[in-house]
Amino acid sequence: MTDIPADSAILDAVMKATSDAVIVSDDAGKILRSNVVAERFFQAGTGQLLGQDISTLIPGAPQLFQSFETADHPSGAGRNGTGRDVEGRRKDGTLLPLHLSVGKTQADGIQAYVAILHDLTQRRTTEQALARSQRMDAIGQMTGGIAHDFNNLLTVIIGNLELLEMRGADDRQLPLIQDALGSAELGADLTSRLMVFARRSDLKPVSADLRDLCVDTLKLLGRTLGSSFRIKTDFASDVDPVMIDPSQFQSTLMNLALNARDAMGTGGELLVSIANVTIDDTYMAQETDITPGRYVRLSVSDDGAGMSLEAQRRAFEPFFTTKAKSGGTGLGLAMVYGFVRQSGGHVTLYSELGLGTSFGLYFPAHLQAGGQDDPGTAPADAARNTPLGNGEVILIVEDNPIVRKLSIERIRDLGFETLEAESGDQAYQMLKDGAEADVVFSDLVMPGRLNGYDLAELVHREFPKLKVLLTSGYASDVVTGSMSHGQPFDILHKPYRQAELVKRLSALLAEAPGP
């Protein structure tokens, strides 16, 4: 076998020290020397690469090496020492992404190429994770905007139908109105689920132990899944608390379990495990969209059919489903993704066809003692019947003219006087100019300098006797945000029913006047 001169102790030391694969071949492509890393990359034993054709490891390698000699090669290859991305083929036939750099040398009449190969698997994984995150964020922003616009449309539809119902619809008209109201409420439910995916849902987190929440949910699941499905648990003995919305968490676990049931067919095993984990820089190399720190990981794994690569790539997209024929909506995993992300966490998915699927839900550990109260809750005994205004004036602030017109109609039907403004800036100027009102009823997201939150803060500071009610098609832009002096402001979420508007206004007007 032809060999390079054996006087290069430095070459031997370099080949042993480097973390990259090094392969030396002659101009015909026969491998003359390789290091341990190359043997590991290509699943070969000690010395097994020697004498092989390098094209079995890197298809077209001799021609590829020669192209490095020409700076103007049409493929874009450069001079000695430059590199390009290629694919290597392992012994088992799988492909390995590599960055290839090539050097050429001659010694004692032997022409040889030195190939240095850097494994790009980690970089590709990072790029794919970043691309997934960016794509999901873009879809989430688009979805949230669409849901917001639909909420405005549904507000108009529901409001007008209720006004027709209250203004004396006859027996023939009433069933039609009620059917239309029911369908509009189904639309509102759909947009609320889209808001979960868009991370704009109204969460009420409390400090909780995931093990307790899982035990309660799994009791329900045991009856739902049936006797042909086994549920196993593996809970660590010591688990950090997390800040989480219990009801949304229960829905999330139910979604994952029911998906697992469908994947397992007639029977199988569902494993639910909980443990503390620490996300460090090593993990960050693979999952770029998660903040390092302490997390509690919930893993939900099944031994079902598994998911294709395409299904895994699109699993969390809204309306993507592999169960369209059986009535799947494609919103279950989208809601899971949105809830976990809005909770400050991260979701991972691993699946193999024929072997099963595992979801990992990472929730930030809540290491401070105590829970969190639900702020801004309306009184439970708020009036349920339509009250009549007693000369009170409500300033309606809404940039959408159709929604503003409807709000005026609804509030006037309750016996109140109204003023109107199309922006927070205009409403604030009206109040500064002496406009008298008892309640400011403002949309949250508006163009201009002042959004609803800013307007409410100025009103509370400069007009302390004036009450404020905020409304929004987004569920969590400023959920029960605290204003100056700790004043809580609740959010009336669009689309809302007239009874809910009555309840909120009654609660506001029943409060003691400010200083």
N, C-alpha and C positions, 0 to 999 in steps of 0.2 A: 504494500500500500504506500502511495506517495505521501510524504509528510513534510511539514515545514521544518526548517532547522531547529534543533532542540536546544539552542543556546539562549532562548528568550525566557528567562526566569521572570522577567517583568510582565510579559504577556500572561504567563500562568497566574501570577499574583493578581493581575487585573481581572482576569476571567473568574477567579474565585471570589474576589471582593465585590464585584458589581451585583446589583440587584436586578439587572436586565439580563436577558438571554444574549449570549454571544456565540455565533456560529462562523467558522472559517471554512470556506469552500474553494475549490480550484475553478478555473474558467469553464470547465465542463459541468460544474454543479455538484461535484462529489464532495461530501462533507469530510473535512480533514481534522477538524477539532471543534469541540463544543464544551460549554460549561454546564454545571449542575442545574442552573436555572433553565437553560434551554431544554434539558432532559425533563424537567418538571413541567414546563410549558406544553411539551408535545407528548407527555405521558410515556416517556421512554426510560428504560433502565440504564444503569451505569454503562457507558460506552456503546450503547445500542444505536446511537445516531451516526457513529463513524462509518464511513463508506456509503451511506445512503445518498440518494439523489435529493438535493435540497428542495426540488420542485414538489416532492411529496409532502413537504412541510409548508412551503410557500409557493403556490402554483405560479409557474412562469418566472421563477426566481432568477435564472441565468440572464434572460433577456432584460429583466427588471434591473439587475445589477449593472448591466452594460449601459442601460439608459442613464444611469447616474453620472456617467463620464461626460455626457454632452449637456452643456448648460441650456442649449436651445432645443432640447428634445420636445416634440409636440405634446407629449403627455404632461409637460410641466416639471419633469424631474430636474434636479439641479446638480451642482458639482459635488465632488467628494465632501462628505460630512453633512450634507443636507438630508432631509428625510421626507417620508410620505406615509400615509396610513394605508395598511394592507390587512388582509385576513390570512391567518395561519390555520392549518388543518391539523387537529389533534389525531392521535392514534384511533380514537373511537369515532372519528368522522365529524365531530363538532367543530365549529369555527371559533377562532379566537381573534378579537380585534387587536391589532398591533401597530405600533409606529416603528418604521424601519429606517435605519440610517446605515449607509454603506461606505466603506473605505476600500481602496484598491492598493495592493502592494506587490512587489516582486522581491524574491530572495532566492539566491542560488538558482536562477533560471526558472523558478516556479512563480506563476502568476496566481495570486489569490485574492479573494474578496472577504472582507471582515464585515459581517452583518450584526448590527446591534438592534435588538428587538425589545421594545418597551410595551408592556401589557396595558391596553387602553380600556379594559373591562370596567374599572372603577370610574374612569372619566366618562365613559359612555353611560353608565348607570346614573351618574350625577347629572349629565346633560338631559337624559330622559326624564329624571325626576323633576328637574327644573322646568322642562317643557310641559310636563303634565300639570304641574302647579300653575304655570302661566295660563295654560289652556283652560283649566278649571276656574281660575280667577276671572278670566275674560267671559266665560260662559255664565258664571255667577253674576257678574255685573250686568250682563245683558238680560239675564233672567229676572234679576231684581227690578230692573227698569221696566220690563214688560209687565211683571206682576203689579208694580206700582200703578202703571197706566190702567191696567184692567181693574184694579181696585177703585180707581176714580170712576170708571165706566159703570162698575157694579153699584157704586154708591148712588149714582144718578138713577140707575134702573130700579134698585130696591126702594129708594126714597120716593120716586114717582109712583111706583106701584102701591106703596103704603098710603100715600096721599089719596090715590084713587079709592083704595079700600075704605079709608076713614071718611071720605066725603060722600058716602052713600051709594056704593055700588049695588046694583040689583042682584037678584038671585042667579041670573044667567051670567053676569059679569064676574061675580065673586069667585067661583071655582077657577075661572081662567086667570084671575089675578093671583090667586093662591098657588096655582101651578107654576106661574111665572116666577113668583117669589121663591118657591122651592128650588127651581132650576138656578136662579141667581145665587141662592145660598150654596148650592153645589159648586158653582163657579168660584165663590168666595173661599170655599174649603180648598179648592185646587190651588188658588193663588197663595193661600196660607202655607200649603206644603211647598210651593215653589220658593216662598220666602225663607223656609228652613234651609233649603239648598243654597240660596243666595246669602245665607248668614245674616239675615235681617229679621229673624223671628224674635218673639218676645220671651226671652228666657228669664226664669226666676231661680237662679242658682242658690243652693244652700250647701253648707259643709256636710259631706256625707261619706260613709264607708261604702265603696262599691260592692263589697261582699254582701252587705245587708240588702242593698238594692237588687242585686242579682238573685239572692235567695227568694225574695218576694216575687220577682218576675218569673223565675224558673218554676215556682209552684203553679202559676197559671199555664206556663208552657207545657208542663208535664201532661196536663189534661188536653191541651190543644193539639199537641203533636201525635199523641196516641201511643199505644203500648209497643208498637213495632220500632219505635225510636228510643234509644237509650240516651240519657243525659248524664254526663260525667262532669264533675267539678274538680278543680285543682286550685284552691285558694291558699295563698301564702299566709302564714300565721301572723305576720306583721305587715300591715298595708297602710300607707299614708292616706289621710282624708283628701278628698277633692271637692272643688266647688262645682256643683252640677245641678241641673234642673232634673229632679227625680222623674217627673212624668215624661219628659222628652227622652231621658235615658231608658225608661221602660219601653217606650215606643221603638227606640233604636235597637235594643236587644231583641225585642219581638220580631222586628224586621229581619235581622240577621238570622234568627233561628228559623223563621218561616222560609226564608230563602234556602237555608241549609236543608230543610225538610224536602223542598221541591227538588233539590239537587240529588238527594239520597234515594228518591223514588219510593220503593216499598218499605224501606227500613234502613237503619244505620245508626251511627253513634255521633253524638254532638258533644264536643269537649269545650267547656267554658273555664278559662283559667284567669287568675288575677295575681299580679305581682308588682312590686316596686322595680323600676328600672332607672338607670341613669343614662341620659343621652350625652355622649361626649363627642370629641372631634372626629374620632374614628367613624362613629355612626353618621355624623354630618357629611362625610365624604359620599355616602350613598343616599341619604335623605336630606336634601339641602333645605327643605322648607319647614324645618322644625328647630325651635330654639333649644340650645343645650340646657340641661338641668334635670331635676328629679321629676319623674312621671310615674303614674300608675297605669299599667298596661292591662287592658282586658283583651283576651284572645278568644275568638269564637271559631272553632275548627270543626269541619265535617269530613266524612270519608265518602263523599258523593262523587258525582261525575266529573267535577272539576270544570275549569273555564278555559276557553281558547285564549290565545294571546290577544286577539282582537277584542274579545269580550272583557278581558282584564283591562285593556287600555281604555275602554269606554264605559267601564262598569258604573262609574259615579256620575255620568252625564245624565241630566234629566231626560226622560222619555226614551232612553235606550233600554231595551228589554230583549231578552231571549225567550220570553214567555208570552209573546203577543197573542198566540192562539189560545192560551189558557186564561187570558184576561189580565196579564201583567201590564201595569201602567208605566213602568220605568221610573217611578219616583221613590221607591223604597230606599235604594242605596244612595240616591241623591240626597235624601233627607238625612241619612246616617252621616254622610260626608259633611253636609252643611252644619249639622248639630255639633259634631266633634270639633270642626274648625272654629265655629263660633264660641265654643267652650274653651278655646285656646289650645286645642290638642291637634292630633295628627292621626291619619288613618293609613294603614298599610294593607296590601292585598297580596297574597301568595297563593297560587293555584297550579295544579298539574292535572292535565286531562286523565281521567280514570283513577286518580288518587285522592282528590278532595280539594278543599279550599279553606284558607285560614285568613281571617280578618284580625288585624291588630289595631286597637283603639287606645291611643295614648292621651291621658288626661293629666294636666299639670298638677303636681302634688300641692296641696294647700296646707302649709306647715304652721300657719298661725291658728291659735285656739279660737274657738267660737264659730258660729255660723253667720248667716246674713239674713236679716229680716227682709220681707217683701215690702218695699216702700210704695207709697202712693196708692194703697188699696182703697177702693171706694167703700163707704159704709155699707154694711150688709142690708140695713133696713131702708135703703134708698127707695124713694117713691117709685112704684111700678106703674101707676096710672098716670095718664097725661095730665100735668098740672097746667094751670092758666097763669100767664104772666100778670103781674100787678104793676104795670107801668115800667118794668125794668127794660133797660136797653142793652142789646148785645151787639158788639162790634164784630162782624164776620170778616176774617182776613183769609183770602184764598185767591191764588193766582189763576186757577182754572175757572174761566167764566161760567161754564156749565155747572160745575160743582158749586160755585159761589151762588148761582141763581137758585139751585136746589136747596142749599143750606138756608137761604133767606126764606124760602117757602116753608120749610120744615119748622123753623123757629117762629115765624109769624103764626103758623097754625097752632103753636103752643101758647099764643097770646102775648108774645114779647114784641117790642119795637126793635128795629134793626138799623144798624149803620153798616157800611161795607167799605172794604179796602182791598186792592188787588196785590198788595205787597206789605211786608213788614215795615219798610221805610215809610210808605204812605200812611199806614195805621199809626205809627209812632208820631208822625208829623201832625196828624189829625188830633191826637191826644194832647200834644204840645200846644196846639192852637186853640184848645179849650173844648173839644168835643167831649160830651158827657156820656158815659157808658157804665154799666154795672159788671159786665162780663166781656172779656176778649176771647173769642172763639177762633183760634188761628191754626192754619195748616202749618206743618213743621218744615217742609222743604219748599223754599220759595226763592226766586231770583232776587238779586239786589244785595245790599249790605247786610240787612237783618233777616235771618231766618226766624222760624217760630221760636226756637230756643232763645235767641238773642232778644227778640221782642219781649218774651215772657220775663226775662231777667231785668230788662229796663222797666217794664211795667211794675214788677214787684218792688224795684228800688225807688222809682219816682212817683208811682201811683199806688201806694200800698193798700188802699181800700178797694181797688179794682181786682176782680177775680179773673183767673186765666184757665182756659181749657184748651189743650192742644189736640190736634188730630193729624193722622198721617196714614198714607198707604204703605209706608215702610213701618215694620213692626218694632224696630229696635234702633232707630237713629238716635233717639235720646229717651230711652225707656225710663220713665219715672225719674228723670234727672233732678237733682237737688239744686235749687236756686240759692241766691243769697239768703242768709239767715236760716239756712236749712229748710226752706220752704219746698215741699214736694209738689210736683205737677204730674198728674196722670196723663196718659195718652189714650185718646179714643181712636181705635184703629178702624180704618176704612176697609171694607164697607161695613157700616153699622146700621142697626135697626133703630127705628124711632124710639122704642122703649129704652134702648141703651142711652140714647141722647137725653131722654127725660131723666133717667137715673143719674147721669153725670151732672146735668144742670141743677137738679134738685139737691144733690149733695153739695154742690158749690154754694148755692144760695142759702142753704141751711147753716153754713159755717158762720162763725162769729166774724164780724167785720174786723178788718185789720186795724193797726194803730192809726 
